[in-house]
Amino acid sequence: MACCGRCFCCQCCCREGETRTPEELTILGEIPDEEQILPRKDYESLDYDRCISEPYVEVLEGMDNKKAKKYEAVHWMMVFVIGVTVGLLGLFVDFFVRLFNKLKFTVVGDSIEKCSDKGCLSLSLLELLAFNMTFVFIASVLVLIEPVAAGSGIPEIKSYLNGVKIPGIVRLRTFLCKAAGVLFSVAGGLFVGKEGPMIHSGAIVGAGLPQFQSITFRKIKFDFPYFRSDRDKRDFVSAGAAAGVAAAFGAPIGGTLFSLEEGSSFWNQALTWKVLFCSMSATFTLNFFRSGINFSKWGSFQLPGLLNFGEFKCPDGDKNCHLWTAVDLAFFVLMGVVGGLLGALFNCMNKYLAKYRIRHIHPKAKFIRVLESLLVTMVTTIVIFAASMLGECRDLSTPTAHNTTLAGSEDINSTIRQFFCSNKTYNDMATLFFNPQEAAIHQLFHQDGTFSPVTLSVFFFLYFLLACWTYGVSVPSGLFVPSLLCGAAFGRLVANVLKVKLGMDIYSGTFALIGAAAFLGGVVRMTISLTVILIESTNEITYGLPIMITLMVAKWTGDFFNKGIYDIHIQLRGVPLLEWETEVEMDRLTASDIMETNLTYVYPHTRVQSLVSILRTTVYHAFPVVTENRQNERDFMKGNILISNNIHFKKSSVVSRAGEQRRRCQSMKSYPSSELRNVCDEQSAAVEPSEEGEDLLQQMLERRHAPYPNLYPDQSPSEEWTMEERFRPLTFHGLILRSQLVNLLIRGVCYAENQSSTNQPRLSYAEMTEDYPRYPDIHDLDLTLLSPRMIVDVTPYMNPCPYTVSPNARISQVFNLFRTMGLRHLPVVNAVGEIVGIITRHNLTHEFLVAKLRQHYITI
């Protein structure tokens, strides 16, 4: 490469205090050249694979059993602390949401009771608008402070666990805006849930708590040397996200499976126990405090999660009642199909809304997003109020509850609303709209005969449209609870039709639960984790089969039309997400078809000016460390210490066909057979080196690190071989990251031309990772103090043994290796050890592979 060849050029570079050429000044940053400095990429990959550099090996060599056990104990302690913190966060969110909702519904409810007779309902509507718009305005302003806090956060966390680093996703400011904003968005009457933001908040706790530092509070620093890598951070994010699910639904096992199924592209067995332990800690912490606060029974553990479906059971004494039968499975399958169709429609509509927001709302001034949130709030509030006025008044003696305990300490019958109805009657529409969403879900699950088919149809239609419109506005918003509530209304509608029209004796709560699972599965397309989450939320294992069948059918039906809602939003953001596996037809391609061949590389010993030039004019995050094949190297290396050092490094990694043959001969001489000894003697005489090359040959054989397999085992050395043929170099030596190179330049790790590389300062592993996770950028550094002629030896800090792949490897092999090992860069190395390309995450995305496959067909 041209930029790397500069280290071999003969231009005169000046030391400190001397004048520099305009090209050097541009490289060093004194004269900014906009054409040379390329823009940074928005999305980077995580460095999950360990860099086995010399500083890291020194740490391993100094790690005895006592230190290893201490490290493991600290790891378990941090997992426990994360779980407890997420549980306390759930308690905080639940307390204030209940407080705000109680204040709002009490004031507005009293006003409606008074104004129903006096004819001042417009005043009640204004009061409701004032509450909702004030709360949503606060939530929207918080999102303006940190835009990443908008939405549920699950697409971002899923991307992070898949190996993509999204800017600002796990920052403390995002956590504060997310946790505070979800209080006001839920209390503001929007059709959103707090479960999704809980998962995002839990992931932020997992990412930040073990670091003991934050960019928000830069001056506060603790000397905590543990967990200074993307590998450890991503594992803690997995634990935090699982704890968020566990706290939201009271489902620790479901939370563990969520991190495994929806997020993590790579997993290890040791992490499973830690994630489960973290989820259990979050669940029981939240359960302990909520049970004590709501029931004054500390240690009773009666409220496991923020959303609890209650207990499904038949009325006492009714022997003909069954939660579900084999006949019901046929209806569950049909509900799964309808749920998949409705979910696909929901996702399609929301996708077009998201595209419209990206094109027409986000590019405009930020206050436009606030106005959109307020518009959605105003329309939602007016629709709720108007629909409640049109609700059907039903006899108070109609509803009978199978389970009378809500998630809090109140009775389920206390949530029945009598708005706009006379005495001894209640408003079924207001009962659904003028209650927290969790209470409405309980009504649909456990109240029998409460809602008319017309009410359920109108409620489902309005909730479907408004929830679709709401998801994507600039407020923290979850989608689990709105989807569950919308699906529960659909399930109760099916149950009412079956009861009234067909006269079937069925349990309505089961159909409401299956409807909720069908619609939620059709929207998010989760199977394993969602099945376990719903089973744990209902605390009824007998629902396992119908829920699993319904979710599978809903997913298959929805996948026929489009992707899940989270995958759609990930795709709209352009995140290079890796699926579980590639399609079969992709195996028509090989690694050489998709690799990036335009490489920028560095040499084992490179001048400062070349490194700065490379870093300032490229956006690559890793660079292969290579040596070149050259003829007449002995003449070429005369008088140039830099070239000499690079060639000596190459010779130390060289395998010699003649040397390999000599080693085989030594082994053959140990056999008693005289024939083998004679053959070996004849071959040794044929390869007797000349005096001129004997010293170089011996030096190369002595300095090699390890014998590599002989490429031509059936050939004998020939006197006609040239030096290039006798000594075939392995030109690829390792990978070094951009952050590592910048760190070396900042700390002045280099040596002068008239010195040996042994005089170069050595950095420890702690010094190399001190600035994690925000390493300095080459564009922000003042490099005028560095001498361009100084040389940097990068070999102690590179990864000398990264995973590599052959150019002939099929895409399925490349994809599985990249995904399961959590790689960021995968060098493509040919049979003689020469690097021919690099594969990154972008080269393995579905869109990129499809484009390359089309190109392959055109070529054929």
Secondary structure as GFF3:
##gff-version 3
##sequence-region A 1 860
A	DSSP	alpha_helix	2	5	.	.	.	ID=ss1
A	DSSP	three_ten_helix	6	8	.	.	.	ID=ss2
A	DSSP	alpha_helix	22	28	.	.	.	ID=ss3
A	DSSP	beta_strand	44	45	.	.	.	ID=ss4
A	DSSP	alpha_helix	54	61	.	.	.	ID=ss5
A	DSSP	alpha_helix	65	118	.	.	.	ID=ss6
A	DSSP	alpha_helix	121	145	.	.	.	ID=ss7
A	DSSP	three_ten_helix	147	149	.	.	.	ID=ss8
A	DSSP	alpha_helix	154	162	.	.	.	ID=ss9
A	DSSP	beta_strand	164	165	.	.	.	ID=ss10
A	DSSP	alpha_helix	172	187	.	.	.	ID=ss11
A	DSSP	alpha_helix	195	208	.	.	.	ID=ss12
A	DSSP	three_ten_helix	209	211	.	.	.	ID=ss13
A	DSSP	alpha_helix	230	249	.	.	.	ID=ss14
A	DSSP	alpha_helix	252	258	.	.	.	ID=ss15
A	DSSP	pi_helix	259	263	.	.	.	ID=ss16
A	DSSP	alpha_helix	269	295	.	.	.	ID=ss17
A	DSSP	alpha_helix	328	356	.	.	.	ID=ss18
A	DSSP	pi_helix	357	361	.	.	.	ID=ss19
A	DSSP	alpha_helix	367	389	.	.	.	ID=ss20
A	DSSP	beta_strand	393	395	.	.	.	ID=ss21
A	DSSP	beta_strand	400	401	.	.	.	ID=ss22
A	DSSP	three_ten_helix	412	415	.	.	.	ID=ss23
A	DSSP	beta_strand	425	427	.	.	.	ID=ss24
A	DSSP	alpha_helix	428	433	.	.	.	ID=ss25
A	DSSP	alpha_helix	437	446	.	.	.	ID=ss26
A	DSSP	beta_strand	447	448	.	.	.	ID=ss27
A	DSSP	alpha_helix	453	470	.	.	.	ID=ss28
A	DSSP	alpha_helix	480	500	.	.	.	ID=ss29
A	DSSP	alpha_helix	508	524	.	.	.	ID=ss30
A	DSSP	alpha_helix	528	538	.	.	.	ID=ss31
A	DSSP	three_ten_helix	541	543	.	.	.	ID=ss32
A	DSSP	alpha_helix	544	559	.	.	.	ID=ss33
A	DSSP	alpha_helix	565	572	.	.	.	ID=ss34
A	DSSP	three_ten_helix	584	588	.	.	.	ID=ss35
A	DSSP	alpha_helix	591	594	.	.	.	ID=ss36
A	DSSP	beta_strand	605	607	.	.	.	ID=ss37
A	DSSP	alpha_helix	608	617	.	.	.	ID=ss38
A	DSSP	beta_strand	622	626	.	.	.	ID=ss39
A	DSSP	alpha_helix	633	636	.	.	.	ID=ss40
A	DSSP	alpha_helix	641	652	.	.	.	ID=ss41
A	DSSP	beta_strand	655	656	.	.	.	ID=ss42
A	DSSP	alpha_helix	657	669	.	.	.	ID=ss43
A	DSSP	alpha_helix	674	686	.	.	.	ID=ss44
A	DSSP	alpha_helix	691	703	.	.	.	ID=ss45
A	DSSP	alpha_helix	723	726	.	.	.	ID=ss46
A	DSSP	beta_strand	727	728	.	.	.	ID=ss47
A	DSSP	beta_strand	732	737	.	.	.	ID=ss48
A	DSSP	alpha_helix	738	746	.	.	.	ID=ss49
A	DSSP	three_ten_helix	757	759	.	.	.	ID=ss50
A	DSSP	alpha_helix	765	768	.	.	.	ID=ss51
A	DSSP	three_ten_helix	778	780	.	.	.	ID=ss52
A	DSSP	beta_strand	791	793	.	.	.	ID=ss53
A	DSSP	alpha_helix	811	820	.	.	.	ID=ss54
A	DSSP	beta_strand	825	829	.	.	.	ID=ss55
A	DSSP	beta_strand	835	840	.	.	.	ID=ss56
A	DSSP	three_ten_helix	841	844	.	.	.	ID=ss57
A	DSSP	alpha_helix	846	859	.	.	.	ID=ss58
###
